[in-house]
Amino acid sequence: MCGIVAYIGHKEAYPIIIKGLKRLEYRGYDSAGIAISNNGALSVYKKQGKVSNLEALIAQESVQGTAGIGHTRWATHGEPNDINAHPHYSSDGKIALIHNGIIENYDAIKKELINKGYSFRSETDTEVLVHLVDDISKVEGVWYGEALRIALNHVVGAYAIVAISPDFPDRLVAARKSSPLVVGIGENGEYFCASDASPIVEYTKNVVYMEDEEIAVIDRKEGLKLYNIGDQPKTPYIQKLELELEALEKGGYEHFMLKEIHEQPRSIHDCFRGRLNAEKGWISLGGIRDYEQKMIQANRLIIVACGTSWHAGLVGEYLLEDLARINVEVEYASEFRYRNPIIHENDVVIAISQSGETADTLAALELAKSKGATILGICNVVGSSISRITDAGYYTHAGPEIGVASTKAFTAQVTILTLMALQLAHKKGTISQSRFHELLSELEAIPEKVKQILAKNDHVESISKAYKDASNALYLGRGSSFPVALEGALKLKEISYIHAEGYPAAEMKHGPIALIDENMPVFVIATQGNSYEKVVSNIQEVKARKGKIIAIVTEGDTHVKAMADHVIEIPAADEVLVPLLATVPLQLLSYFIAVMRGCNVDQPRNLAKSVTVE
Ligand code: F6R
């Protein structure tokens, strides 16, 4: 949610910053802007819309300078236009800054500044901050970095900030609270700052993940210095990035989303690599080994998450309750954090988050921690805020997910939850040894089965043609296929803008059935298992109202095939593992439908990948 990038060194800053903004565009694409410092002045360019609009604006200019900042915006305060775009700068043009987050008390500060004679160009909360820094700098007679530190002591909210001033040509100042910020350390006084490591990895693998309420003074002559906002110096902890540049490229696919869907055999495999050995019959989840007993004895496991990650949590609930017989509750993080939930010390709260930065999920964890619960995390992004505040956790190892719609992260989260459920069930003795072994072998075979589904790419594409003009769609499933139905509906609505709803199949009769007519596509997960016959009855109910059935069935199924308008077969698997397979054709269907409708599948309107505001 907003991407920020900055550079200071000995190369031209503009190309590095523009490239960085393109890598961060998944975080917001309402507007983009840069400020470059050169010869005692700042050149600021801002443009509504994508980074390419900004590039077009600057194409005829000669932007020079070896220090600069850039921003790609997901609008919170003020509509997406050129004026509200970042960077924002002081009236004398001597301080500019970029910001990801929200200044909650901006209104009160703005009124004070207006009383002092400051005038505002934009409607943003960020502009308030830049005038506040300017004011403190002038009133207190301090340099802008110190003024920023003082200003942040007055600010309520979340921020990742980088500020620049042409009066201090060798310096950038960065600060963070609740929004992510990474500093990259290059060679010979070259430094990078960004919301995540993707703009940095091309230049250096040495990074410092900033902590909450830290300020970094980055000076190409004097090096990187870290302080807390109380001005006490801190020692930067330099880490090595494991990210590879190729993971950030499309690799020949038309869209990142398609690439990421097709990566799933590998990402699921990477997720259990080293954690599962079916032949020898063990699971080893190093990250949470010390907490296994606690989980087994816990009052409840509470899973907190948002969006797709919440759907993964629902699949986890089925798995953990069914296999390990542990009481699980799955909560929307945004609801949990504000409804005064009952949390006991012997509750274990597990956050699921691809980005590891989702503001509501982070806040839900902080709340649980403050009440004494054990907090665990399932995250994809290494070094993310959630992974750092949890007592322990798992990385999903799905690799960078750049398409805004989550695909491979979901199946990786479900893989981790499956491993967790199996391990706890095994320890607790709630499944037999033979079933444990059988499920381990089945899990190990999942990547190959996903490959077989992906080979049906063209078949799914041809089915998609029939539904590309739909206005509504229903998704039905039972048991652990119900969250898969929810996920299928979310994928369709977020990238194709077709209104879609997911329901437990039997719930259809309690309202949604009224929507069914000959124009309504109904996607049904009708694989072999305990509720197969019941789902078949639900399909008949839809057919009786002339709805169109697109069924995900187990290979060889002839019964549903005879009733459905279209079927997509998936390889047979134990019911417990069906979500990992049934999700894949639904992802492909959404992808193709959205492409056929001419939608930007990687950057759907109004969305951003990393939701760092509540
Ligand atoms: C949908 C999607 C979102 C995210 C949600 C949580 O495709 O990607 O619903 O799942 O914003 O994000 P994370 O998992 O990063 O906490």
Residues whose N, C-alpha, C, O or C-beta is under 5 A from the ligand:
A	BS01	F6R	C306 G307 T308 S309 I352 S353 Q354 S355 G356 T358 V404 A405 S406 K609 V611
